[in-house]
């Protein structure tokens, strides 16, 4: 039990605090605008991280289809409830995946 907590701490918590300390000490010397860093993180780093995580997931095709169908049903229910018209970004791709 304690070794698992120690492993979690070493694998997850320690690198996060290391990056925070690194940014705290190196940040003033680089004199970068925080807005530029946040935009870069939001539009570049987070999507890359999400793609990396999703690409490594081993999931059955039936479960993926169920998740897509559930998301589509929830999407339509929200728009019916709020009496709005859903906008289809790429409904052809969704219909090919579900079918």
Buried (B, 14 or more C-beta within 10 A) or exposed (E): EEEEEEEEEEEEEEEEEEEEEEEEEEEEEEEEEEEEBEEEEEEEEEEEEEEEEEEEEEEEEEEEEEEEEEEBEEEEEEEEEEEEEEEEEEEEEBEEEEE
